[in-house]
Amino acid sequence: MRDVIHRLLEVLTGRLASLTPGAPRTPRHGLGERIRTAVTMLAVGGVLASVMAAVAESDSAAYARLLEAHVRPGTVSGIRLHLVDYTAVKADPTYTRALADFAEAKPDRLEGEPARLAFWVNAYNLLAIKAVIDRYPVKSIKDGGSLLQSIWKKKVGTVAGREYALDEIEHGILRKTPEPRVHFAIVCASLSCPDLRREPYQGQHLQAQLADAAASFLANPTKGLEAGPDGKTARVSSIFKWFAGDFAAQGGVARFIRRSADRATAARLTGLTDDGLAYLDYDWTLNDARRAEPR
């Protein structure tokens, strides 16, 4: 599919070049011919934009199939979450294809910051899966590290032709954007992490996906937010403690929570302030589907 797309790009690019100033032309130089040429150039440009969008989508097509096939809801240790069937992922040829897609990808060619942000969120989540599978079976993603080098700083996979550690993507790319909701999109393969979506993040849907990720996490009292009885207190994920500074531009953690939670959750938090926050324990054990409790 990708080879076909690239060939189509070559053909269209050649056609566009033939219409540009300086290219050989027929003897006709009337207004009608110039209008037809301009319209054709606009049409070809539109097709090129559509094709480039298709190329970007193809970079996550295998990853999309992987998520749909091997991520499902469940409960472990009383925590509700999306679980990953790592055994099935490891055996699925789509996993190898997804890794290859991200290794060969050209994120700098993506159009717009939302598309690039979505790409790097997906890259982080796929490499977190790889960090587990490289040592699977394990009790925690942290088991892939050592006393000298944590799993977060270890080079775990190739993205866009370069080896990356998870920390490099999270802190060097994602946290440099003014979008704190990325904390609810990236998933570190643990029970208390935000849920791994069953679809990739996409630039054209990114705002809606991030809003849903944040609201869903805050609506989960087993790991996201447990509202107090007085509307002024809550126990929240330790993510808000570790990265409190990232929410400063939103008016602080409590204000971010009130604005990002769904209506039912927000209604129970009308008086919540940062001083009323306490933090839930963070369970770093693996979000493995094999651990799912019977329904």
N, C-alpha and C positions, 0 to 999 in steps of 0.2 A: 504493500500500500504506500509506504513512504517513498519507494523508488518511483512509483507512478506519479506521485505528487510532485516530486522534484523534476521529473521529465516534463510534466505539464507546465511547471514554472519556467523551465528553459524555453519551451515553445512560446509561451505567452510573453516572456521577456524579449525574445527575438522579434516577435510581432510588434511589440511596443517600440523597440528600437527602430524598426523600419518606418515608424510613423513620426519619429522625432525630427526636429530641424537638422538639416545637413544630410539626411538619409536620401537615397535615390528616389525620385518621384516621377510620376507620369507627367506628361506635358500639361495636364489640366491644373490651373492655379486659381480657378474662380472661387467666389465666396462659398458656393454650395459645396465644393470639394473640401475647403478648409473647415467648414462646419462638420461635414461628415468625418473628417480626420479627428477633429476635437472630440466628437461624440464617441468615436471608436476608442480613442485614448482613455476617455473616462470609463468606458465600459470595461476595457481591458484592465485598467487600474482597479476597478471594483472586483473583478474576478481574481486578480492577484491578491487583494486583501482577503477575500474569502478563502483562497487557497492557503495563504499564510496562516489564517486562523485554523484551517484544517490540519496543517502541519503541527501547530501548537497542541491541538487536541490529540493528535496521534501520539504525542510524547507521553500521554497519560492513559492511553486506551488500555494497555495491558494492565497497568496499575488499577484502573477502574474495574476490570474483570476480576482481578485478585481480591479487591475489597468486597465486591458483591458476593463472591463465592465463599469467602473464608472469614468474614466478620459477622458476628451475630450477638444479639442481646443475651444476657445471663446474669447470674448472681454468684459471687464468691465471697466467703467470709462476711456475708451480710451486706456487701457493697454491690449496688446495681451498676452495670456497665456494659459496654460492647467488648466481647471477647474475641480473640484471634485464634484460629485453629492453626497453630504453627506447624504441626505435623503435616497437615494438608498443604500448607503454603510451600513448605520445603520440597514436597514431591511434585508440585505443580510447575510445568514448563513455563507458564505465564509469569511466574516469579522471576525466572532467569531473563525473560523478555523485558519485563518491567525494569530490572536493574540495567539492562543494556540500553533501554530507551533513555533513562536518565543519565547514564554515562555519556551518551552521544548527543544529548540535548544542547541547544544553543539558547539559553534563557535571555541573553542580551539582545536577541532578535525579537523577543516578544514585545508586543505593542502595549505600552501602558504599565504603570506601577501595579495595578491590581493583578494583572496576568503574571507579572514577575513574582509578586508576593505569594500568589497561589502556588506557583511552581515550587518555590523554596519550602513552603509548608509541606507540600506533597513529598518533596525530596527528603526532608527531615523524617517524616513518618515512615517512608520506605526504608531509610537507613536504620531507623530504630528497630524495625522488624528484622533487618539483616543482622544487626548487632546481636539479636537474640538467636537467630537461626545459626549463625556462625558457631555458637557454643551449645546449641540445643541438644538435650534438655537441660534447662537451668531453672533455678528457683526465682531469679531476679535478673533483669538486664544488667544490674551492677556486677554480676558474677563475671562478666566479660572483661572487667578491668583488673587492675592489680594494685599492690601497695604503692608502686611507683607511678602508675598512670591509671586514672579512672576511666571508665568506659566513655565518659563524656568527652575526654580529650584524646581518645584513641582514634586514629584514622580507620573508619569502618567501611567506606565505600566511595565509589567514583561518581561524581556529578559534573556534567559539562566538561569532561576530560580532566578533572582534577580530583585528587583524594581529599575527602573531608572528614573531620570529626564532627560529632553532633554539636558540640559547643561552638564550633566555628559557624555553623549555620544558625543556631539559635541566637548567640550573642553577637556574632560578627555581621549577620545579615538581617535576621528577622527583628531583633530588638532595636535595630537602628532606624526602623520605620516608626512613625508616630501612631502605631496601631496596637494598643495593649491587648486586643482580643486575640492576637496570635497565641497568647498563653493558653487559650481554650481550644486551639486548633492543632497544636503540636502535641504528640502523644508519645510518652517515654516508656511505653510497653508495661505499665504498672497499674495496679488496681485503682489507685487514687488519682491517676491522670484523668484529664478530660477524655471523653469517648472518642475513639477512632471512628470517623464517619464511614458509612458504607458507600461513599462516592468520593472522588477526588475534589479538591477545591479548584474552582475555575474562576478566572478573572471576571467574566461577565456576570457571575452569580456571587462574587466574593462577599459583598456587603451583607447579603441575605444569609449566606452560609455562616459568616462570623457572628452575626446577630443570633442565629439559631444555636450555634455552638455555645455561646456565652449563656443564653437563656436556659438552655437544656442543662448545662452544668450547674447553674444556680438553682434550678428546680429539683436537683437531686440531693436530698438531705443526707445520703449515705457517704457523700464525698465532696459535694460542692458547697452547700449552705444549709445549715440547720437554724431556722429562725427561733429566737427566744420568744417567750410568752408576752412580753411587754412592748414589742415593736421597736425597742431601742437597742437590743442586743442580738447577736447571732454568732454561731460558730461557723467559720468558713474555712475553705481549703487553705493549706499552708502556702499555696501559690501566691496568695495575696500578701503574705508576710515576706516571702523571699523577694518578690518583685514589686513591693509597695510603691517604689519610686516611679515605676512605669505608668502608674495610674494617677500621678500628680496632676498631669495636664487635664485629666477628667474631673478634677476637683477632689481627688482622693478616692480611696477604696470604697468607702461606704456610699458615696454619691454615685460612683460607677455602678455599684451593685444595684442601687435603687433604680437607676436609669436603664440597666441592661436586663434585669430580671423580667420574667413574664408578669402579667398583671396580678395574678393570684399571689405570687411570691412577693412582689413589690408592695402589695396592700398590707402585708404583715410586717413591713419594715419602714413604716412612715417616719419613725423617729430615730432610725439607725444612724449612728455617727462612727467615726473611726475609733473613738474611745470605747465603743460598745462591742468591739470585735474580739473574739477569741478564736482559737485555731484548732481544727480537727487534726487528729493524727494522720500521718501520711503513710499509706501502705505501699511499699516498694515491691512487693511480690508480683509475680508475672501475671499479666492479663491473658492467661492461657485457657482456651476453651475446654481443655481436658480437666480443668478444675471446677467446671460449672456445677452448681448444686442442683439437685433434682427440683423440678417445678412442682 
